[in-house]
Amino acid sequence: MTTYVIGDIQGCYAELTALLTQIQFDPEHDRLWSVGDLINRGSDNLATLRWFYDHRGAVEVVLGNHDLHLLAHYAGVGRKSKSDNFEDILEAEDAKVLLDWLVQQPLMHREGPLLMTHAGIPPCWSSDEAWGFAQEVADVLTSHRRVAFFEAMYGNEPYRWSPHLRGLARLRTITNYFTRMRYCNALGGLDFANKGATPSDTTLNGQPLLPWFKHPHRLKPEEKLFFGHWASLEGKTDSEQFIGLDTGCVWGRCLTVYAVESDQYFSHRCDQP
């Protein structure tokens, strides 16, 4: 058995199936972890989501910002973007089945020292704290409060974590860390303006602004964190602890999967048949 962790797919179904064929993925024996953003902007969102639903016994999925955006639209409160193209899912006859499954997926998965979230874990949280915060959001997503959460989900404030945060502001901040984080300062203050491999600013409120994984971190040395979301990094973190897997498939670069047991990377270039 091999455990694979795959980067952001975003509806690139042909690339997904090509890469799984390349690694000879066997759902009867292997497992596939997804760092989220299964859908949006690619050419076949519906087929991608259906594949994960059909193989739900062999996969682990954490929600990304695009997945949450789709679920907000399904709840009737999403804010339409020009680049959104997930109508194929919303109009599908099995939309309810697929999205009722998707909304049950967590913001964080962990097995022993192996951790997975969409965007990362901020330097101000331990893995145990992150696990608890992820559960707070999961509880709301599977409750009658779901629509209220989606209505309040969009926004950049509060930009920094505080244990004193309550209500929807607390849930929005937790969600932003798990699904939108790239740069932050050492106190966990989030910068939402910079998306490239290097920031245009070097400080945030007087504190050095760095990729979240470059700050002194509260994760244990033996813990390994898989994440996606940050295509411009092309998976490069210069770290054996923080494994970036978004290599820009939807932008025409490649889709990448990491084999945990053998510590190997496999990629499929998106300009290949």
C-alpha positions in Angstrom: 0.0 0.0 0.0 1.2 3.5 -0.8 -0.2 6.8 0.5 -0.1 9.5 -2.1 -0.7 13.3 -1.4 -1.8 15.2 -4.5 -1.8 19.0 -5.1 -4.5 21.3 -6.2 -6.5 19.7 -9.1 -9.1 22.5 -9.7 -11.1 20.5 -12.1 -8.2 19.3 -14.3 -9.7 15.8 -14.6 -7.6 14.7 -17.6 -4.4 15.5 -15.8 -5.7 13.8 -12.7 -6.4 10.5 -14.5 -3.1 10.7 -16.4 -1.1 11.1 -13.2 -3.0 8.3 -11.4 -2.3 6.1 -14.4 1.4 7.1 -14.3 1.8 6.1 -10.6 -0.5 3.0 -11.1 -2.8 4.1 -8.4 -4.9 1.2 -7.1 -7.9 2.3 -5.0 -8.2 -1.2 -3.6 -4.8 -1.0 -1.9 -3.5 2.6 -2.1 -4.8 5.8 -0.6 -4.9 9.3 -2.0 -4.9 12.4 0.1 -5.9 15.7 -1.5 -4.8 19.1 -0.2 -8.1 20.6 -1.4 -9.3 22.8 -4.3 -10.7 19.8 -6.1 -12.6 22.1 -8.4 -12.9 25.5 -10.2 -11.3 27.0 -13.3 -10.3 23.6 -14.8 -12.1 22.0 -17.8 -14.1 19.3 -16.0 -15.0 20.0 -12.4 -17.9 17.6 -12.3 -15.9 14.6 -13.4 -13.2 15.4 -10.8 -15.7 15.7 -8.0 -17.4 12.5 -9.1 -14.1 10.6 -9.1 -13.4 11.6 -5.5 -16.9 10.7 -4.4 -16.8 7.4 -6.2 -13.5 6.6 -4.6 -14.4 8.1 -1.2 -13.3 4.9 0.6 -9.7 5.4 -0.6 -9.3 9.2 -0.3 -8.8 11.8 2.3 -9.8 15.4 1.3 -9.5 18.7 3.1 -11.4 21.7 2.0 -9.8 24.5 0.1 -11.0 28.0 -0.6 -12.4 27.0 -4.0 -14.3 24.1 -2.5 -15.8 26.3 0.2 -16.7 28.9 -2.5 -18.6 26.2 -4.4 -20.4 25.1 -1.2 -21.4 28.8 -0.5 -22.9 29.0 -4.0 -24.8 25.8 -3.4 -26.1 27.4 -0.2 -27.3 30.4 -2.2 -24.9 33.0 -0.7 -21.7 32.7 -2.8 -20.2 35.8 -4.5 -19.8 35.0 -8.2 -16.4 35.6 -9.7 -15.7 35.9 -13.5 -13.3 32.9 -13.3 -15.8 30.6 -11.6 -16.9 27.7 -13.8 -18.4 25.1 -11.5 -21.9 25.4 -13.0 -21.5 21.9 -14.3 -21.6 20.7 -10.7 -24.4 22.9 -9.6 -26.6 21.8 -12.5 -25.8 18.1 -12.3 -28.5 15.7 -11.4 -26.3 14.3 -8.6 -25.3 17.7 -7.2 -27.0 17.2 -3.9 -25.2 13.8 -3.3 -21.8 15.2 -4.3 -22.1 18.4 -2.3 -23.6 16.8 0.8 -20.5 14.6 0.8 -18.1 17.5 0.1 -19.4 19.7 3.0 -18.6 16.9 5.4 -14.9 17.1 4.5 -12.6 18.7 7.2 -10.2 21.6 7.1 -7.4 19.4 8.5 -6.4 15.8 8.3 -3.8 14.1 10.5 -2.5 10.6 11.0 0.2 10.5 13.6 2.9 13.0 12.7 1.5 13.5 9.2 -0.7 16.6 8.8 -2.6 18.0 5.9 -4.4 21.3 5.3 -5.1 23.4 2.2 -2.9 26.5 2.9 -0.9 25.5 6.0 -0.9 26.0 9.8 0.1 29.5 11.1 3.2 29.8 13.3 1.1 30.7 16.3 -0.7 27.4 16.5 0.4 23.9 17.6 -1.0 20.9 15.7 -3.3 20.1 18.6 -4.7 23.6 18.6 -5.1 23.6 14.8 -7.0 20.3 15.1 -9.4 21.8 17.6 -10.0 24.9 15.5 -10.6 22.9 12.4 -13.3 20.9 14.3 -15.0 24.2 15.2 -15.5 25.0 11.6 -16.5 21.4 10.7 -19.2 21.4 13.3 -20.7 24.5 11.8 -20.5 23.3 8.2 -22.5 20.2 9.2 -25.1 22.1 11.2 -28.1 24.4 10.6 -25.7 27.4 11.0 -24.0 26.6 7.7 -25.7 29.4 5.7 -24.9 32.0 8.3 -21.2 30.9 8.2 -21.1 31.1 4.4 -22.6 34.6 4.6 -19.8 35.7 6.9 -17.0 33.7 5.4 -15.8 36.3 2.9 -13.5 38.9 4.3 -9.9 39.7 5.6 -10.7 40.8 9.1 -9.8 39.9 11.8 -6.4 39.6 10.1 -4.7 38.1 13.2 -5.6 35.2 15.5 -6.7 35.9 19.1 -8.0 33.3 21.5 -10.6 35.9 22.5 -12.3 35.9 19.1 -15.8 34.6 19.2 -18.7 33.8 16.8 -18.5 34.2 13.1 -15.4 36.5 13.3 -13.5 33.6 15.0 -14.7 31.1 12.4 -13.8 33.4 9.5 -10.3 33.9 10.9 -9.8 30.1 11.4 -10.9 29.5 7.9 -8.7 32.1 6.4 -5.6 30.5 8.0 -6.5 27.1 6.8 -7.5 28.0 3.2 -6.1 31.4 2.2 -2.8 31.9 4.1 0.5 32.7 2.2 2.5 35.4 3.9 2.2 36.4 7.6 4.3 38.0 10.3 5.7 36.1 13.3 2.5 36.9 15.4 0.3 35.3 12.7 -0.9 38.5 11.1 -2.1 37.6 7.6 -1.2 39.5 4.5 -3.7 38.9 1.7 -2.2 41.2 -1.0 1.0 39.2 -1.9 0.5 36.0 -3.8 3.9 35.6 -5.6 7.0 33.8 -4.6 8.4 37.0 -3.2 6.4 39.7 -1.5 6.3 43.4 -2.6 6.4 44.4 1.1 8.8 43.1 3.7 6.9 44.0 6.9 3.4 43.9 8.2 2.6 46.2 11.1 6.3 46.5 11.8 6.9 42.8 11.9 8.9 40.9 9.2 6.6 39.5 6.5 7.6 35.9 5.4 6.0 32.8 4.0 4.1 31.3 6.9 6.4 28.3 7.0 9.6 30.4 7.3 8.7 31.7 10.8 9.6 29.8 14.0 6.8 27.4 14.3 5.0 25.6 17.1 4.7 22.3 15.2 6.8 19.4 16.6 10.0 18.7 14.7 8.8 15.2 13.8 5.5 16.5 12.3 5.3 16.8 8.5 2.7 19.1 6.9 1.3 18.8 3.4 -0.3 21.8 1.8 -1.3 23.3 -1.5 -2.9 26.7 -2.4 0.3 28.6 -3.4 0.9 27.9 -7.1 3.6 30.5 -7.5 5.9 28.6 -5.1 5.8 25.6 -7.5 6.1 23.4 -4.5 9.5 24.9 -3.4 9.7 25.4 0.4 13.4 24.4 1.1 12.0 22.3 3.9 11.6 18.6 4.6 8.8 19.4 7.2 6.6 21.6 5.0 5.7 19.9 1.7 4.1 22.2 -0.9 2.2 20.4 -3.6 0.4 23.1 -5.7 2.5 23.2 -8.8 0.0 25.2 -10.9 -1.8 22.5 -13.0 -4.7 24.8 -13.7 -2.2 27.5 -14.9 -0.7 25.1 -17.4 2.3 23.9 -15.4 2.0 20.4 -13.8 0.0 18.3 -11.3 2.1 16.8 -8.6 1.7 13.8 -6.2 4.0 12.8 -3.3 4.4 9.2 -2.3 4.8 9.2 1.5 6.4 5.9 2.2 9.1 6.3 -0.5 9.5 10.1 -0.3 9.1 10.4 -4.0 7.5 13.1 -6.2 5.7 12.4 -9.4 4.4 15.0 -11.8 2.3 15.2 -15.0 3.0 18.2 -17.2 -0.3 19.8 -18.2 0.7 20.4 -21.8 1.1 16.6 -22.3 -1.8 14.4 -23.6 
